[in-house]
Amino acid sequence: MIPVQLPTAISHSESIEWKRYNNGEEEEDEERYKYEEEEDFIEVEYRPTAVPITREILKKIQQELGLIQLCWPEKDIRKEVYLLTLPDSYCSVNDKERLLLLYAENFRRQFHTKYKDRKPILLACENECGVQKFVSTSIRRSTLPYPELYTWQGCAKFVSDYISYEPLGKEDLVLFCIEKSKKQE
């Protein structure tokens, strides 16, 4: 069971200047809203709700996360004010990205066929606009300029050679505890 948080207060007034969009052009509304300096709030009682999670639900979510959508419907981004502030590349998929998603879906199918017992890899996920984008770090990890850090022996040698251990004095420990207790108050 996972508790879900609900908002504790709802605001009646908002400080957004409302605008109307017609044919892609921006027009200001004739009426301007006057906002009060103080906002009115309605108190809402907090009640966490429990959602039962079963293995079947988790498997379904895991399977849906691995799928790559091969259809790209046009979305109207003028409905939400937040989406208007984002660049156009966030809200649409160009031809190169479509080709890349097709290659990624082909790779995902081959990977699933060859390694059926492994969990599915995440190759594409939705962004803020609900548009699926390719995630490149899941196929090829970034390489470090220090090849000795790829093994645990090399990492241990690096730590022993370049990091010196200095135990804290009792004075330092006391000051740390005092500062920590002041932050908690």
C-alpha positions as CSV (number, residue, x, y, z in Angstrom):
1,M,0.0,0.0,0.0
2,I,1.3,3.4,-1.0
3,P,-0.1,6.6,0.6
4,V,-1.0,9.3,-1.8
5,Q,-0.8,12.9,-0.7
6,L,-3.5,15.4,-1.4
7,P,-3.1,19.2,-1.5
8,T,-3.8,20.8,1.9
9,A,-5.0,24.2,0.6
10,I,-6.7,25.4,-2.6
11,S,-6.3,29.0,-3.8
12,H,-9.3,30.9,-5.2
13,S,-7.3,33.7,-6.8
14,E,-4.4,33.3,-9.2
15,S,-1.8,35.8,-10.4
16,I,-1.8,34.6,-14.0
17,E,-2.8,37.1,-16.7
18,W,-5.3,35.3,-18.8
19,K,-4.9,35.6,-22.6
20,R,-6.9,34.2,-25.5
21,Y,-5.3,32.6,-28.5
22,N,-6.9,32.7,-31.9
23,N,-5.3,31.2,-35.0
24,G,-1.9,31.2,-33.3
25,E,-2.0,34.9,-32.5
26,E,-2.0,36.3,-29.0
27,E,-4.7,38.7,-28.0
28,E,-5.2,40.3,-24.6
29,D,-8.6,40.0,-23.0
30,E,-10.6,43.1,-22.8
31,E,-11.4,42.5,-19.1
32,R,-8.5,42.7,-16.7
33,Y,-8.9,40.9,-13.4
34,K,-7.9,42.8,-10.2
35,Y,-6.4,40.5,-7.7
36,E,-6.3,41.0,-4.0
37,E,-3.0,41.2,-2.2
38,E,-4.0,38.3,0.1
39,E,-5.3,35.1,-1.3
40,D,-8.3,33.3,0.1
41,F,-7.7,29.6,1.0
42,I,-10.1,26.8,1.7
43,E,-8.7,24.3,4.2
44,V,-8.9,20.7,3.1
45,E,-8.5,17.9,5.5
46,Y,-5.5,15.6,4.6
47,R,-6.5,12.0,4.2
48,P,-3.9,9.7,2.7
49,T,-5.5,7.1,0.5
50,A,-3.9,3.6,0.1
51,V,-3.6,2.1,-3.4
52,P,-3.1,-1.7,-3.4
53,I,-0.1,-2.7,-5.6
54,T,0.1,-6.2,-6.8
55,R,2.6,-8.1,-8.9
56,E,0.3,-7.9,-11.9
57,I,0.1,-4.1,-11.7
58,L,3.8,-3.8,-11.4
59,K,4.4,-6.1,-14.4
60,K,2.0,-4.1,-16.5
61,I,3.6,-0.8,-15.6
62,Q,7.1,-2.3,-16.3
63,Q,5.9,-3.5,-19.7
64,E,4.3,-0.2,-20.6
65,L,7.4,1.7,-19.7
66,G,9.4,-0.4,-22.1
67,L,7.1,0.1,-25.1
68,I,8.0,2.7,-27.8
69,Q,5.1,4.5,-29.5
70,L,5.3,4.4,-33.3
71,C,2.5,6.9,-34.0
72,W,2.9,10.6,-33.3
73,P,-0.4,12.4,-33.0
74,E,-0.3,16.2,-33.2
75,K,-1.0,17.8,-29.8
76,D,-2.4,21.3,-29.2
77,I,0.0,23.0,-26.8
78,R,-1.9,26.3,-26.6
79,K,-4.2,24.9,-23.9
80,E,-1.7,25.1,-21.1
81,V,0.3,28.2,-20.2
82,Y,3.3,26.2,-19.0
83,L,3.7,24.4,-22.3
84,L,3.9,27.7,-24.2
85,T,7.1,28.5,-22.3
86,L,8.8,25.3,-23.6
87,P,10.8,25.1,-26.8
88,D,9.0,23.6,-29.9
89,S,11.4,20.6,-29.8
90,Y,9.8,19.5,-26.5
91,C,6.3,19.4,-28.0
92,S,7.0,17.7,-31.3
93,V,9.0,14.9,-32.8
94,N,11.0,15.7,-36.0
95,D,11.9,13.2,-38.7
96,K,15.3,12.3,-37.3
97,E,13.8,11.6,-33.9
98,R,11.1,9.4,-35.5
99,L,13.8,7.4,-37.3
100,L,15.8,7.0,-34.1
101,L,12.6,5.8,-32.2
102,L,12.0,3.2,-35.0
103,Y,15.6,2.0,-34.6
104,A,15.2,1.9,-30.8
105,E,12.0,-0.1,-31.1
106,N,13.7,-2.6,-33.4
107,F,16.6,-2.9,-30.9
108,R,14.1,-3.3,-28.0
109,R,12.4,-6.2,-29.9
110,Q,15.7,-7.9,-30.6
111,F,16.9,-7.5,-27.0
112,H,13.6,-8.9,-25.7
113,T,13.8,-11.9,-28.1
114,K,17.4,-12.7,-27.2
115,Y,17.2,-12.0,-23.4
116,K,13.7,-13.0,-22.4
117,D,14.6,-13.4,-18.7
118,R,16.0,-9.9,-18.3
119,K,13.9,-6.9,-17.3
120,P,13.0,-4.7,-20.3
121,I,15.3,-1.7,-20.9
122,L,14.0,1.9,-21.0
123,L,14.8,3.4,-24.4
124,A,12.2,6.1,-24.6
125,C,9.9,7.9,-22.2
126,E,7.4,10.7,-22.2
127,N,8.5,14.3,-21.4
128,E,6.5,17.1,-19.8
129,C,4.5,17.5,-23.0
130,G,3.5,13.9,-23.2
131,V,5.8,13.4,-26.3
132,Q,8.0,10.3,-26.2
133,K,11.7,11.0,-26.6
134,F,14.7,8.7,-26.9
135,V,16.9,8.1,-23.8
136,S,20.4,7.5,-25.0
137,T,22.1,6.6,-21.8
138,S,20.4,3.2,-21.5
139,I,22.1,1.8,-24.6
140,R,25.7,3.0,-24.2
141,R,27.1,4.3,-20.9
142,S,29.4,7.2,-20.9
143,T,33.1,6.4,-20.8
144,L,35.5,7.7,-18.2
145,P,38.9,9.1,-19.2
146,Y,40.5,6.8,-16.6
147,P,40.2,3.1,-17.6
148,E,41.7,2.0,-14.2
149,L,38.4,3.0,-12.6
150,Y,36.4,0.3,-14.4
151,T,37.5,-2.5,-12.0
152,W,37.2,-2.6,-8.3
153,Q,40.9,-3.2,-7.9
154,G,41.6,0.0,-9.9
155,C,39.1,2.0,-7.8
156,A,40.7,0.7,-4.6
157,K,44.2,1.6,-5.8
158,F,42.9,5.1,-6.8
159,V,41.4,5.7,-3.3
160,S,44.5,4.4,-1.5
161,D,46.8,6.5,-3.6
162,Y,45.0,9.8,-3.8
163,I,42.7,10.1,-0.8
164,S,44.2,10.4,2.6
165,Y,42.2,9.4,5.7
166,E,42.3,11.9,8.5
167,P,40.2,10.9,11.6
168,L,38.1,13.7,13.1
169,G,39.2,15.0,16.4
170,K,36.8,15.0,19.3
171,E,36.4,18.8,19.0
172,D,35.3,18.5,15.4
173,L,32.8,15.9,16.2
174,V,31.3,18.0,19.0
175,L,31.0,21.0,16.8
176,F,29.3,18.9,14.1
177,C,26.7,17.6,16.6
178,I,26.0,21.1,17.9
179,E,25.5,22.5,14.4
180,K,23.3,19.6,13.4
181,S,21.0,20.1,16.5
182,K,20.7,23.8,15.8
183,K,19.6,23.1,12.2
184,Q,16.9,20.7,13.5
185,E,15.4,23.3,15.9
